[in-house]
Each structure stands twice: as structure tokens, then as C-alpha cells.
Amino acid sequence: MALMITDECINCDVCEPECPNDAISMGEDYYEIDPQRCTECVGHFDEPQCVQICPVACIPVHPDFQEDKPTLMQRYVRLQADKGL
């Protein structure tokens, strides 16, 4: 499962630096999460850091990306390999 940021986002800028996969960036109107980079922090943390820090609770699971933990772990491994780690 990848996460998404809803239009309730207040652009407070706290989520972007917390993402270990650089999946969060400023969109046209509010922050967005790239579902191809989001692992819900699997491989990094026990809980998604953006969800933990969001003051308005606007980061639910993306309905179009229902993925299990092994799939998210595979993405984490691929992203780390792309970084050369």
C-alpha cells in the first residue's frame, strides 16, 4: 500500500523531510506522494513517519495501491539498490 495526501493538506512542510524514500514533493496545490517510491516506511521504520507527524491527519492509504508488506519490502530493497546502498 502506498500512501496519499488528501486536499486537506495545509502545506505545513513537516512531512517532506521525514520521508526516507524522497517520495513526498510539493504538487500544484499541496504535497503529493509518489506511489512508486512510497514503502510506508517499511525497511526504515515501524510506522509511516509522515502519518505520525501530520498535524491534520490527511495521509490515508492510497486506494489504487493496495500492497502487502513483502511487496513494500521489495520496493525498499530496489530503492536502496538504486541509491547504491
N, C-alpha and C positions, 0 to 999 in steps of 0.2 A: 504494500500500500504506500502510495506517495501521499504527501500532504498537500493542501492547497490553502491559499489565503483568500478569505472572502472580502467582499466590498465593504465590510465593517471595519477594515483596517484603517487605523488613524495615522499611518506613516510615522510612527514614533521612532523608527530606526533601531530598535533593540534586537530584532530577530536576525537581520542580515549578518552581523558579525558573529553570531552564535552558531551559525551553520557550518559544520566541519567539512561539508562537501561543496561549499560555494554554490548551493542550489537556489539561494534566495537573492533576488535582484529587484531593483525598482522597475515596476511596469509603467504603463502610461498614466494610471491614476493611483495605484497603490502597489505594494510589494507583491511579487509573484514567486512561486516555487516551481523550478524546472523538475517535472516528474521523472526525467531521465537521470537526474543527479540525486534526487531525494531517496535516502535509505531509512528515513525516520530515525536517524542516528544509530541504526543497527551497525555494529562494528566499532562504534565510538562511545556511545553512552547507553544506559538502560532505558532512557526516556527521551523523546524528541525535545531537544533544547529550545527550539522556537516556541513550542507549545507551552513549555514550562515558564518562559519569560514573557509571553504575550500578555499585555495588560487588559486586552479586550476579548480574549478567547475567540479569536477569529480564524483559527487554524485547524480545520477538521480534516479527516481522511478524504482524499480525492475520490469521488465515486467512480471515476473511469479507470482507476489504477488500484485494483484490489489485489495486492500481492502478499504472499506469505513471507515469514522471516527468512527461510532459506533463499528465496529469490532476492530479498533485500541484501542478504549477506553476500550473494554472488555479485550484486551491483557494487557493494562496498569494496570487494576484492578487486573488481575491474577498475573502479575509480582510483584505488591506491596504486594499481599497476600503471595506470595512465600517468600518475604523478611521479612514477619511478621509485615508489616506496616498497 
